[in-house]
Amino acid sequence: MTQLSNVQVGSDRASQPTVKQPSRTQTIILAGIVGNVIEWYDFALYGYLTPVISRLFFPNENPMISLLESYGVFAAGFIMRPLGAIIFGYIGDRVSRRTELFISVILMAIPTFMLGLLPDYHQIGITAPIILIILRLLQGLSVGGEFTGSVTYVAETAPQTRRGFTASFANVGSTAGLLLGLGIVTLMTHWLPDKSLQTWGWRLPFLLGGILGLIGLYIRSNLPDSEIFQQHHENDSVPWFKALRQSLNPMLQAMFYTGGYSAACYITMVYLPSYLVQFTNFSLSHALGINAVALAVQLGIIPLMGWLSDTTLRRKFWLLITTMSMALFSLPAFWFLFQDYPAKVWVVQIGLAILLVPLLAISPAMMVELFPTETRLTAYSLSGNLGSCIMGGTSLLVCTWLINVSGNVYAPAIYLSGLMVVSTIALAFMRDRSREPLL
């Protein structure tokens, strides 16, 4: 009877459907990208809601001055990124990768949530923009370790032959964050009256950012450190000093390359909708809708491009072709926006989005492969964030300023082309370690 019962129980268990658990690689990818979703969600909100934020926190009779001040606050967040790179680089290289990722997502989510509660200039005067700047500085501090920390963690845990594909999901997260922020802003501008948007509607997406932060904390709460980090872990030196001594040339190359590449992302995917509204009489909701489609196309192609960098041509070749193409086609693309062609904005926005894909997909693995494990996070964070601070974070401000002083609506395209030339030169000197073991 007992044997029969055991057989029956075993049979019942065998007949029950098994719940498929996510693989370790899937869990690591998800944990890595969740912070990038939050980071770029916040950037999307601030970038796309700049016309609203500029009126609420920087009221001025000249709307161009208000925009300049708002983009200045956007740039201010980047000032803290090199400091964040040093702090979080130390934590990631000398304590653990998982601790760095856990702290960075906390420090990113709290200011985003608080921004949604912040009174505007008409309620508390000059205190409002001051607090806004402080919140952006805190966000910049956390971002100094978030993207590079997640890329480093994901790439170190990936199989050698799938490093490009796996690391590309870092920018899948970035693009998803942009798309999420853009989708919410598009819906609000379409459904809410302008008065409601300016009084309370703009706050809701920032409050949602705090909820996303809680989700990120949960996902990252039980992450293991990568095996290669545990093998090469040191705690007896200052990582940024050692990185400068051992990897100065690769760091300079990464800084100039990343600066141009980040500026290209901000100008083409964040600045362009506001540019269209201001200079081509496009409605904001229409411009954001086209931008959303372009981001969705980009999102679907990034993993494919990461896979191609693992299986076909080397990473450096793909990136050189892309930076040179961006340098050549930026000005014609902006010129085309002013021509009498019905689908011009669709062609330009989606075309630029596709052209950016190799930079987004391949750069993460390329950067991780440049540096040795014991100082990788510090070297990558410091060089990448310096480039983003100097060229990427100031790009929206510089584009607006160039148009204001020159009166030339093509100034942003000329500026973008110049930055892409800088990135191409830096990339040409960079060593390509595609599909090689990590240092």
N, C-alpha and C positions, 0 to 999 in steps of 0.2 A: 504493500500500500504506500509506504514511504517512497520507494523507488518510483512508483507510478506518479505520485504527487510531484516529485522532483522533476521527472520527465515532462509532466504537464506544465509546471512552472517555467522550465527552461524553454518549452515550446511557446508558451505565451509571451515570454520576453523576446524570443527570436522574431515573433510575429509583429511585435510593436515597432512602429516607425522610429528610426533613430534621428535625432536632431543633429544636423551637421554643424560642427563648431567652426568658427572662423580660424583660418590657419595663422601661425605665428607671423608670417610675412604680412598678411592682411591686417592683423592687429597693429603691427609696428607702423605700417603705412598710414593707417587711420590715426594713430597717436601722433605721428609726425605732422600730418597735414592739418589737424584740427586747429592748431595755433595759427597757421597761415590763413585759414578761413577767417578767423576772428580778426587778425591783423588787417587783411585786405578788405574785409567787410567794413571795418572802421574807416580805412582810407577812402573807400568808395563813398561812404556816407558823407564824409567831410568834403571830398572833391565834388560830388554831384550836388550837394546841398549848399555849396559855396554862395550862390546867388541869394539864398535865404539867410544864411549865417552872416554874410557881410552886412546885410541891412539891419539885423538884430543886434550884432555886437560891435559893428564899426559903422554907425550911421554917418553919412557924408552926402553933401549935395552933389558931389561928383561920384557917380557909381564906379568909375574906373579906380578911384582912390580906395573905395571900399573893397573892391576886388583885390587890389594890391595888398591891402592890410590883411585880408583874409588868407591870401596865398602866402603872406609872410608868416602867419601863424602856422600854416601847413608846413612851411620850411623849417620853422622853429623846432618842430618835433624831431627833425633830422639832426639838429645840433647835438642832441643827447645820445645819438646812436653810437658814435665812437666810444663814449664813456660806457654805455651799456655793453659794447663789445668787449671792453677790457674787464668789466665786472663779471659778466656772464661767461666770457671766455675763461676766466680764472675758475669759476665754479664748475664749468663743464670739463675743463682739462685737469683740474686738480681735485675736485670732489667727485662728481659723477655727471654723466650726460643727462640722466633721468632727473636729477635734482634741478639742473639748469632749466630743463623744459617745464618742470612743474612750477617753478617760481616765475618764469617769464610769462606764462599764461595768466597767472593771478594778477601780475602787475599790468597786464594789458587790458584785462576785462574790467577791472575796477574803475579806472579813469573813463573808459567808454560809457559805463553805466552812469557815473557821476555827471558826465557831460549832458546826459538826457535830463538831469534834474537842475541844471544850472540856470539861474535867472539871467535875463538878457540886460543889455545896456539901459533900456528904458525903465527897468525895475531897480537896479542897484548901481547904475552909473559905471564909472571907470573900473570898478571892482570886477565886473563881468568879464571884460576881455582879459584882465590880469589872471583871473582864475582859469579862463579858457587856455591861456598860454601855459600855465602851470600843468594843467591836465595833459596838454599835447606834449610837454617836455617829459612827463612821466611815461606816457605811451612810447615816446621815442626811446627812452631808456630801456624799456622791455623789448622793443623791436630790435634793439642792438644785439640781442642774443637769440631771438625767437626763430627767425627764418634760417639763419646759418646753423643754429643749434639743431633744428629739426632736419635740415638737409644732411648735416654731418651724421646724425644718429641713424637716419634711414639708409644712407649710403654705406655706412660701416656695417650694418647688419644685412645688407643685400648680398646675394651671390655675386661673385666677380663677373660672371658672364651676363648678369642682368642688372648691373649697377646703374646704367643709364636709364633703363626703363623704370626701375624702382625709385630712383632719385627724382625722376620727372614728376612724380606725384606731389612733390613739394609745391610746384607751380600749378598743378591741378587744384590744390587747396587754395592757392592765391587767386586763381581765376574764378574758382567757385565762390570765394568770398566777395570778389568784385561783382560777380553776377548776382549773388544774393542781395548785396547792398543796392545794386542798380535796379533789380527787380522791385524791391520794396519802395525805393524812391520813385520809380516810374509809376507804380500803382498809386502812390500818395499824390503825386502831381496830377495824375489823371482823374482821380476820384474826389480829392479834397479841394474845396474852394481855397483860393490863395490866402484869405484871412485865417482860415482854420489851420492851414499848413504853417503859417508864420507864428501863430499863437501857441499851438500845442502839437500839431501833427509831426513837426520835424523832430520832436523829442523821442517819439516811440521807437524808431529804429535803433537809437543809441541805448535805450533801456533794454531792448532785445539783446544787444551785445553782451550785457551782463549775464543773461541766461545762457548764451552760447559759451561764455567763460566757465560756468558751472559744468556744462557738458564736457568741455575740454579737460577740466580737473579730474572728472570721473574717469575718462578714457586713459589719462596719463598716470593714474594713481598707482598702478602696479607694473610699470615698465621695467624690464631688466636692462642692464647696461650691455653694450655690445662687447663681444668676446675680444675683438682687437683692442678696444679701449682698456679692458681689464688686463690684457697682456702687456701693454705699453704704458700703463698708468704711472705717473710720477707725482710726488707731492713735496719735492725738495727744491723747487726752483720757481721763479716768477715767469709764467708762460709767455707774457707779452714781450719781456726782455729777451728770452731765449728765441722766440719767433723772429724778432727783428734781427738778431744776430745770425740765425741760421737760414732764414727764408726771406730776406729783404727784397731781392729781385722778384721772386714770384708774387710777393705781396704788392709791390708796386704795379706789376702787370695786372694782377687781379683788381686792384683799385681803379685803374683807368678803364679797364674793360667793363667792370661792373657799373661804374658811374654812367657810361654811355648807354649801356643796356637798360639800366633802371630808368634813366631819363626817357628813353624811347617808349618804355611801357607807360609811364605817367603821361607823356604828351599825347600819345596815340589813343590810349584807352580811358584816360581820366579827364584830360584837358580838352580833348576834341569836342565833346558835346557842348561844353560851355562856349567854346570858340564858335561853333556853328550857330548857337543862339545869338551870340553877340554880333557876328559879322555876315551871316547869310540869311537872316530872318527866318530861321528854322524855329519851330516850337520846341520847348524843352522836352516835353513828353515824346515827341517824334524822334528827336535826336537820341534820347535815352533808349527808346525802343530799338532803334537800329544798332546802337551800341550793345544792347543785350543780346541780339542775334549774333553779332560778331564775337562776343565773348563765348557764347554757346558753341559756335563753330570751333573756336580756339580750344575750348575745353575738351572737345572730342578728339582733337588731333594730337594734343601734347603727348599722351602715352605712346601713340604710334611713332612719333618722332623720337622719343626716348628709346624705343625698341630698335629703330633703325640705327641709332648711334651705337648700339650693342652688336649689331649683326652685319652692318654694311660698311660704309666709309667711316673713317675716324672722326672723332668729335670736332677736332679743330677745323677740318675741312668744311663741315656743315656750318660752323659758326662764322668762318671767314666769308663764305658765300653770302650769308645773311647780313652781316654788318656792312659789307660792300654794297649789297642791294639796297639796304635802308639808306645809305649815304646817297645813292644815285636817284632813288625814286621818291624821296620825301618831298622835294620841291614840286615835281610834276603832280604828285598826289594832292597837295594843297592847292595848286593852280587849278586842278580839275574841279575842285569844290565850287569854284566861281563860274564854271561854264554852264551853258544852257543845255543841260542833259538831265532828264527826269530822274534817273537812277544814280546820279553822281555820288551822293552820300553813301548809298549802299555799296557801290563799287569801291570807294576809297576806304571806308571803315572796315569792311570785311577783308579787303585786300591787305591792308596794314596789319590786321589781326592775324591773318595767316602767315604773313611775312615774319611776324614776331615769334612764331611757334618754335623754330629751332633754338632761339635764345632762351625761351622759357623752359624747353624740354631738356636741353643738353647742358646748359651752363651749370646746374647744380652738381652733376657728377664731375664735370671738368674741374670745377673749383675744389671739390673735396680731394681729388686725385693730385692736386698740386702740392699738398702739405703733409708733413709727417704726423703720425697719430698723436704723439705726446704734446704737440702745440697746434694741432689742426684747427680746433674750434676757435682759439684765440687769433691765429693768423688769418683764417677765413673771415671771421667776424670783423676784425679790425680793418682789414683791407676792403672787404665788401661794403662795410658801413661807411667808411671814409669816402669811398667812391659815390655811394648813394647820397651821402650828406652833401658833398661838394657839387655834384652834377645832377643827381636824381631829385633830391628834395627841393632844390632851388629852381627846377626846370619850369614849373608852372608860374612862379614869380618872375623869372627871367623872360619867359615868353610874353607875359602880359606887359612887362616893363619895356621890352623891345618894341612892341607895337605902339605903346604909348609915346615913346620918344622918337620913333622913326616914322610912324604913320604907315608902315608897310605891313600889310596883313600876311605877307609871306615870311615874315621874320622868324616865326617859330619853326618853319620848315628848314630855313637856312641854318638856324641854330642846331636843329636835330641832325642835319647832315654833317655839320662840323663835329658834333659829339660822336657820331658813328665812325668818322675818320679816325678819331682818337682811339676808339675801341678796337678798330681794325689793326692799328699799329701795335697796340698793347697785345692783342691776340697773336699777332705774327711772331712775337718774341716768346710766347708762352710755350712751355713744353707740353706735349700731348702724351698722356699716360693711359690712353683708352684701353680698357680691358686688361690692364696690368695690375698686379697685386698692390694694395695700398701700402704706402711707405710706413 
